[in-house]
Structure formats: C-alpha cells, structure tokens
C-alpha cells in the first residue's frame, strides 16, 4: 500500500502533546513546534492542537522568524523580539515573538516559537522563562521521535509519488521545502542508509504494489518506478526482493 502521509498528531507522542497543551494552559500564549526552520509541525493556540498551522501573523513575518532562529543557532538560548508590521501596515499588529532551540545530539534540530499580538510584557517574559525547561525536555525525550516519524513519512511519500521522475537530493529538498544540508543530516540520523539506496528501496516497494494491485506489464511498471533500463530493473528486483517480478505477481495476486 502507498505510504500515505499520516497526520502529525498521529506521529507525536501523547506525552509531548500534553506537555505543550499544559504550557499553553499556563501561559495562554500560542506556541509552535518546528522541525528545522521551515517546517512547523504542531501549533497550540486557543486551547487546541492543530497540524502545522500557525496563526495568520506568522505569514506576515517569515524573515523575522528565520532571523531569530538563526540567532538561536548561534546563542543556544531564548531569542525574542517585538516585530513591527511589514511596511508599517496599521491593519497588521506588531508581533511579540520568542524562539528557543531544541537540541539533540549537540545539534539544533528544531525550535519552539511563542507568538502573540496581545500579551502584556510581564506575561510574555514569564512564558519565555519557561521555554528552556520545555525545550530541553523535548530535546531529551521527544524530538527524535517526532522528527523520525515526520521525516520518514515525508521522504517516503514524496519519493513514492514521484518514483517515475529523476530523483536526487536537490529535487527532494525542493519538494519538501527544506535544505540539502538538513536532508543529509536527517538521512544520516533517521534513515540510516545512503540517499540513493533509500530511493531504490521505495521505488521497489512501489513496484511491488503495482505488481500486486494492477494489470500493468512489468515493462510499464519498471518505467513507472523510475527504472529506464528494463533489464536492470529485473535484475535489481530479483536481487532485492528475492524473486522475479513475474513470480512476485503470481504469488501476491493469488493472495489478494
């Protein structure tokens, strides 16, 4: 079966969700969990968990958020700022913003971000004071699980969907809207195999699905999963799966 991208809420441990909900209940300030700089995966606001959905204010200040994240990479501490509306637009309120890095294996892997347009400074500063404890706990106990599940789902789904296309690390980075550096680090930490080997693995998994679920010819399937050389596809399939493509179809079509 295709590996459909699961809801982030399914991938995140209940302990981590509870932790962020308790934090919001205490501070009443929205908080967002990022993987990398461009991938918000969980937002807690108005007492609700939402999937990778920041409030509309974030869209107005992307560069400011990235700037604070880069400062976090350097300082490894809470970085905060009051950011005026772009182009002094009176319709867009100023944003109180604070970011704290989540560190795993001595590397910044993600961020917690507080954002609000209406908190008073005392409440906001108090909420910022709790960020290190929350972020450090996530770094020790939760972020590796969140990252592993989130990245594996995203990698697999993108490669599976685009199996017929040329695939390199730059294509995948562009498709997932992240950097090549982040992808290389993620493959090393969470995939445990080289990029090209993982692409081949997902392509063969899709070939197995097509063999068991469709009437496409083996030649058509080899092209559909990115093997332009039919003979190479047959050799690779037999080596990795342990039987020929035709034999796999006979066995698994009979089961279905």
C-alpha angles and dihedrals in degrees: 000000000000112000100244115202107259126221111273088231088063091052098049120082118248089237092060093046090049091049093054092043091052089049091053092045089054099044104025087215119123115248129194129198116217131195104205118337101295104038117080105184105174133026126190115195137135088018093296137108115229132183113256092319120139122190116266090261092074092061089060094055111037096137093049091052092049090048092054091047090054089050088052090054088058103038101032090213141089112303118191139174144168106236123201121222116274112267088003090282105181090204091064114066124223113266128227105213133182129176131190125187122238108217126200124170089000090298129108103246102167147342143241112220128193116199132175141148099202112035117117116241096251094055092043093050090049091051090049089053090062095050097087093054092048095043094047091050091052091048092054100040115013120022097072090056093046093047094046095052095040097047095042091052093047095045094047096045094048094047092043093050093045098037093128093057131082106271128201134149092266092053091050092046091052092046093051093039095236137110128274089236092056091048094050090050092047094050090050094047104034109019099041096205137077118277095246092050092051092050090052090049093054092044091054091048089055090047089055090051092050092047093053099036107036141045093232114136119249088248091055091047093051089057093042091059097045104266107130091180110068095196091050090051091052093049093046094046093051093046096048101034097035098237140052121278091246091051091049090053093051093050098043098037087056091052093051 
